[in-house]
C-alpha cells in the first residue's frame, strides 16, 4: 500500500491543492506525516499575526524543493486545517518529493 494514497490532492490549472493540518508552537519545523488525508506540518512559530502561515509555506517549499513563491495559502488562514496551492509540481512530482523524505501516514 502506498503511504501517500490517502493524501488529498486536487490538480488545478494553477497547480496542485494540498490539504494541511497545522501544528503551531511545536519544537520543530517539519512535515511529520499524513493524517486523515492531510499533511501534518509542525512549526515552531505561534499562530499570531499570520507568522505560523508564513512558516508553513517555508516548510512546504523547502521540503518540496521549490521556491517559496510557489506555495500560497488558499483557505484556512485562521484554522488548523488549511489548503495550500503548490505551483510548478504535478501530483507525481509532489508525491515523489514526499516519498524521498520519508513522509507517510501517522
N, C-alpha and C positions, 0 to 999 in steps of 0.2 A: 504494500500500500504506500503510495506516495504521500509523504507527510504534508505536502503543500496542497493536496487536492481539496481540502476543506477551506482554503483561503478564498474569501470573497473578493473577486476582481471583476471589474467591468471595463471593457475596452470601449473607448470613445474616439471620436475624431481627433481630440486634443491630446490623447494619451491613455493611461490606464488609471482607473479609480481604485484606490486601496483603502480598505476599512482598517482603522487603527484603534486599539484600546490603549489610552494613555495612562501611565502611572507616574504622576509628577512627585517630586520630593523623594525620589529613590536615591540609592547610594551609587548608581552607575547610569551612564547614558548608553543604552543598548537596546536592540531588538532581542527580546528574550524568548520568543516563541510565537505560536499561533493558538488562540483560544476562541472558540465559537465563531470561526471564520474571519477573525480579525488579527492583525499583527499586534502583539503585545510589545509596547515600546516604553521602556523606563527612562525617565530623565531626572537629573538632579535638581533642575530648577523648579521653583514653586509656581503654581498656576496664578500668577499675578501679572497684570498688565500685558498678557499675551506672551510672556517670556517662555513659558513651557511650550507653546506652539512653535516658537522660533527654534527652540532646541529640538523639538520633534522633527522639524523639517531638516535640520542639520544632521540628525542621526539617520534619518531615512536616506538622504542624499549621500552621506558618507558610506553607509552600508551598501548601497546600490552602486556606488562608484559613478555618480552623475553630478553635474553642477547643482549647487544649492537652488539656483533659479528654476530648475526643472521640477521642483517639488512645491506644490501650492495647496494650502488648506481650502477645501471646498465647503465642508459642513462640519458643525460641531465646535465652533470657536470656544464656547464656554462649557463644553461637556467632555466627559472622558472618552466617549465614543465619537470618533471623528472619521471623516473621509478626506483623503488627500488625492490630488491629481498628480501623477508622475508622468512627465513628458519625456520623450526620447527613448522609451523602452516599450516593448510589446510584452505580452503575457509570458512568452518563453524566456526572454532575457531577464525579466524580473524574477521569475521563479528560479532560474539558474543562478542568479546572483545570491538569492536567499539560501539555496541549497549549498552553494560553495561556502557559505558562512555557518552552516550547521543549524539553520533555523528550522524548527519542527513544532509539531503540536505539543501543547503542555496540558 
